[in-house]
Amino acid sequence: IKADPDAVLLPDRLRGVLSHRMGSTNFITTCNKHFQFALMFGATEAISTQGLERYFSNEKACRSLPWHPWGEDKWMSICL
């Protein structure tokens, strides 16, 4: 979980709300705007353990993407 400094995060509530998604490779989209890819805009970002494992197994490929003009949300969306 990544949270902005001004965000209030209640881990027990978050865990309960996301329990049906645990165990799969995913991240939580927090933007309902219609883009070509899912986004993690907002005060909090959550990536599953399996999602992080996928990132680390493909880290070299992810780092070779043209990420400089992108935000971290687009970069992670494409990597995962």
N, C-alpha and C positions, 0 to 999 in steps of 0.2 A: 504494500500500500504506500502510495505517495500522497501526501496531503499538503496543501498550501498552508502557510503559517497562520492564516486567519480562518482556517476551516475547523469545524468541530466534528470530530470523528468518534463514533461510538462503536468500537470493535464488536461487542456482543451483538448489537443489532445488525451490523453489516454481515457478520458471520451467519446469522439466522436467515437473512434475506437472500444471501448467496449460496446457502447450503445445497440447493438443487443443482448448482453449477460446479461444485467442487469435484475434483477427480478428472476433470477434462482440461484440455489445452485451450485456454481462452483468456481474454481480458474483458473488462467491463466497459462497454461503450457508454459514454456519458454525454454524447451529443446527438441530438435527433435531426440535425440538418442533413440534407441529402447531398452527400459527396460520393465520389467513386470508391471510397474505402471507409471503413469504420473509424471513428475518432474517439480519442480520450480527452476531450476538452473538459475543463471544469476544475473544481477545487480538490478533487481526489481522483486518483487513478489506481486501479487494482488489476494485477496480473496474477494468474494462478501459478502454483509451483510448477505445474507441467508446462505452462507457458514460458516460464523462466528457463526451465530445462531445455525447451526447444530453442530459445534464444541462444543459450550458451553452447548448444551443439552446432548452431549455425552462425556463431559470432563472427567468424572471418567473412562470411558472405554478407552478413548484415553491415559490417563496417566498411565493406567495399561499395555499398550503395551510394548514390549521389546525395547524401543526407544534408549537406551544408545548407541548401535553401529551404529545407523542410523543418518543421517542428518535431519534437520528440514523439508526439502522438502519431503523426503520419509515418515516421520511421519505424516505430514499434509495430504499427498496424501492418506494414508491408513485411517486416521481419517475421511476424507471427503468422 
